[in-house]
Amino acid sequence: MQKYAVLMAGGSGTRLWPLSKETSPKQFIPLEDNSSMLVQTIKRLCKVVQPEQCFIITSRLLTDITKKVAGEHIPEENIFSEPDRKNTAACIAYTTLLLKKRYKEGVLCFVPADGYVKDTESYAGALQLAFDTAERTNGLVIIGVKPTYPADGYGYIHVEPVTGKDVKISRVLNFIEKPTLEVAEELIRSDDYLWNCGIVVGTMDAIIRNVKEHLPEHYQKLSDALEQAENETSVLVENAYREIQSISFDNGVLEKCAQSLYAVRASFDWDDIGSIDALAKTLEFDSEGNRVKGLHIGINTTNSVIYGKDIAICTIDLDNMIVAGTKDEVLVCPRNKSQKIKSLVEKLKQQGHEELL
């Protein structure tokens, strides 16, 4: 059965403002080698599938920039757009129905565009194992990695214990969504709790079957619209999106069928780039323990994250701070307060500063 990979790249990434904006969100931020997370993810996936079998689903707002950035790596006709952001359940259901219409059958892999992985060989091996397991079982497979620290911002997969070191597939028992730090510290002591990478693999039939069972309105409205629509920009698709609820695929489908799922116990390194502090992990340290991207001149500046887009950043007597700037905005905050950036973005909206977002 043919394999296809789909990058989910329609998010806005408000926690990385001002580096991430509505018209150029986090998946387009240059990393240490100046390639974006989106391009790095495409290259990882193309170790397992051909570029012609690699697709991107994004929002209409981001279609042009996505084609500009990704068009040299995959065919432009493989870049789909959603009429609205309705979370990953709509994204996965809609794309699966589109590809089912085009190819009739196949195994699909849905991957968030904002994961950061260095060990591309182990990543490709885990993905291949997930494809093979999904085809063999005609079911759904997810990928988890062994936690390296007690993260309270990630979801965890509880899997059945294994008896041998070489066992790389387990049945899923349940999910734990963003535990407290104390609970996370307990979870990482066990080999049976994995970070949820957000990767979902399944045959087209298995994905559609589970959407139909657990989110029948998604299936009915989207399939009806695509049956009648001449293309993906049809008003029928817009109307279907307007009527379905916004819910994640994890909450809407996977948690409801958890004990029928398989999980790959992957060994690659992984981080979800969900904050500027997480983004900093992709950068090298300088001699003062700072993580720096762009031109930085500092005096007595230590243990800080400095990220400048097309500007120079100069600092004096800073420790454990974030300074992130573009030509139009600069953010300064303590590293341990970066979770408040989303609230700051909301305040900018409330005060009528949408042009800064």
N, C-alpha and C positions, 0 to 999 in steps of 0.2 A: 504494500500500500504506500502511495506517495506521501512524503513528509512535507509539511509547510510550517513555517515559523511566522508569528505575528508579533510585532512590537506594539505595545500599547503606549502611545506617546501624546496623549491629549491633555495631560495635567497642567496645572498652572504653577505649582511649586512656590506658594506664597511664603513658606518658611525660609526661603533663600533670598528674599528681597534684600537689597535692590539688584542683586546679580541675576535674579530670576523675575521676569515680568510677564504680564498677560500675553504680549506679542512675541516674547522670546524667553520661554520658561526654562527651568533647570536642565532639561534634557539637551539644551543647546549650549550650556556653559562649557567653555574650554577647560580641559583638565591638564595634567602635568605635561602631556605631549602635544597640547594645543588641539587635540581632537575632542569632539563633544562626547558626552555619555551616549547619545543616540548613535553616533558613528561607531564608537567602541562596541556597543551592543550588536549592531549589524555585523561587524567583523567577527565577533564571537559566534554568532548564529550561523554565519556562512562557513564555519568549520564543519557544520553538520548538514546544512541544506545549501543548495545552489542559490545564487542571488535571485534567480527567477522564481524560486519558491519562498522568498522572504518578503513579507508584507509589513506595512505600517498602518495602523489605525490612529487617526488624530482628529482634532476638532477642525471645523471649517476655518476658524480664525488662524490656525497654525498650518494650514495646507501649503501655502506658498513657501514659507520658510522651511518647512519639512522637505518639500521637493528640491529646494535650493541646496540644503545640506545633505540630503540622502540620495538625491537623484543620480549622482555619479557612482553609487554603490549598488542600487537596485533599480529595476525599471520604474519609471514614474507612474505607470498604470497600476502598480502594486501599492500605491499610497491611497488609502481610502480616508474619507472624512465623515465624521458624525455631525448631524445638525445641531446637537446640543450635548453638554456634558451631563450624563446621567449615571456616572460611576461604572465600575467594571462589569457588572452583570449585563447591562445594555451593550457595552462595548464588545464583550465576548459573544453574546447571543447574535448581535447584528452581523459581526464579521463572519461568524460561522455560517450563518444563513447565506451571506454573500458568496462565500467560497464554496459552499454546497451547491449553490446555483451554477457556479462556474465549472467546478471539477467533479461534482457528483459524490466523490468519496475521497478519503484521505485522513491522515493523522495530523492534528493541529497542536502547535505549542504556542501558548500566549505568555509573553515575557514583558514585564515592566521595563521601560526604557531608562530608568534611573538607578538601576543596580550597578554597583562597582565591583569588578572582579579582575584580579591579576592572573590567577591560575587558569588560563584559557583552555589548557588541555584537559584538566579535570572537569571543567565546566562542560566541555564538549562531550566527554564520556558520560557524565550524569544525564545530559540531555538525550544522548543516544539511547541510554538505558530506559529513560522515561518513555521515549517514542516506542521502543520495542515492547515494553510492558503494557502500554496503552493499546497497542495493536493486538497483542496476545490475549488480553483480558476483555477487549472492547469496553473498557471502563475509563475512569478518570485517574490521573496520576499527578501528584504534586512533588515538588522538590524542596527538601529542607537541608540546612547545613548545621553542623555542630556549633553551638554558641561558643564564642571565645571570651565573652564577658557578660555580666548580668544586665542585659538591655531591657529597660522598662518601656521602650518605645516601639518594640517589635512584637509581632505575633509569634506564637510558638505552636508547633505541631507535636502532640503526644502520640507516639508510635508504640507498637507492640515490641517487647524486648526481643533481641536476637540471641542465638546461641553460639554463633561463630563470628570471627573477626571479618571474614570475607563476605558476609551477608550484606547486601547493599539495598535491599528492598524490604519494607515492612508494611503491614496493614496499619492504617490510621485508627486511633482510638477516639481522639477529640481534638479540638482547638482551644488554645488559651490566648485571648486577645489582650495584648499590652498589659501584662501583670504589673503589680507594684514591684519596686526594687527588691523588697524583702522576698517576695515570691520568686522573682527572677533568679535571685541568688540560690534558692533551693533547687530550681529547675535545672540549672547548669551543672549541678552535681551528679545528675543522672545522664546516662547515654541515650535515654528514651525521649528526650525533648529536643526538638530541632527548631531553629529559626525558620519561619515561613518566608521563603524568597518571593512569593507571589507568582510563581511560575505554575501554570496549569497546562497539562497535556492530555489529549483525549482524541479518540476518533470523532469525526464530524457527527456520526450517529449518536455516540455516547453523550456528547455535549448537548446536542439538540434534545435528546431523550430526557436528560436531567433538567434542562431549562423548562421543557414542556411540563414536567412533573412538579417542579418546585416553584417556578415562576411562570405560570400559565399565561398571565396577561402579557408578559414580555414576548413569549413565543407567538401568541395569537396575533397581537397587533403588528409585530415586526414581520412575521411571515406573510400576513395578509398584505401589508404595504409593499413588500418586495415582490410578491406575485403580480401585483398590478402596476408597479412603478416601472417606468422606462429606464430610469437610471437612479443612482444613489442621491442625487440632488432633488428628487421629486418631492413635491409638497406632501405626498402621502407618507413618505418616510418622516418628514418633519412633524406631521400630525401624530404619527405613532410615538415618536420620541416625547412629544408634549404630554401624552397621556400615560406613559409608564412611569413607575416610581423610580427614584434614584436610590440604588442599593448596590453594594459590592457583590461580586460573584462569591466571595467567601461567605458573607452573611446570607445571601439569597439562595445559594445552591450547596456549596461545599459543606457547611456546618450541618445541613439537613441530611446529607448522605455520607457523613464522615466515615462511618464504619464500613462503607463499601469502597473506600478510596485506598490507593497504594501511595506510599511515599518513598522516594529515592533518598537514601542517606548519603548526601553528597559530601565531598571532602574539600571542595574549593573554598577559597576565601570569599567573603561576601559582605558588603555593606550597602544599606539603603541610604542613598544620599538625600536625607530628609531635612537637613539643617546645614547651616554654614559650618558649624563645628564638624559635622560628618564629612562635608566637602573637603575640609582641611586635611583629612586623613589621606586624600589622594595626592597631597603635595609633600615635597621633601622638606626636612628641617634645614634651617640655616644655622650658623654657628652659635646663635643666641637662643636656640630652641623655638624659633618662630616658624610657622608654616606660611610661605609667601608665594603669591602669584602676581606677576607684574612688577613694576618698578617701585622699590621701597628703599627709602633712606631713613635710618633710625638711629637715635642715640639712647642708650640704656633701655632698649625695647626687648622684652623677653617673653617667651611662652605664649605668644600672641598669634592670631590669624590675620594676615594682611592680604587682601585680595583687591587689586585695582584693575578695572577694565578701561584701558585707554587713558589712564591718568597716573600721575606719580602720587604716592602716598608717603608723607613724611611724619615721623612720630618721635616724641621725646618722653622718656620716663613712663613707659606703659608696661604692664605685666598682666598676662592672662586676659587680654582684651581681643575683641573682634573689631577690625576696621575694614569695611567693605565699601567700595565706591565705584561709581560710574561717572560719566561727564555731567550727569544731572542730579544725582543723589549720593549721599554718603551716610552709612550707618556706623555708629559707634556704640558698642555695648560690651559688658563683661561676658566672657566665654560661657559662664554658667547661667546666663540669662537669655541665651539664644532662643529658647522656646517661646519667648514673649514676642518674637518678630511677627508671628501671625496676628497677634492682637494689635500690634502697631499698624499693620496693613489695614486691619478693620477700621482703626481710628483715622487713617488717611482717607478711606472711603467715606466715613461719616462726615468728615470735614470738607468733602468735595474736592479732594486732590487726586481724582482718578487718573489725571494725566501723568502722575508719577508712578503709576502701577502698570 
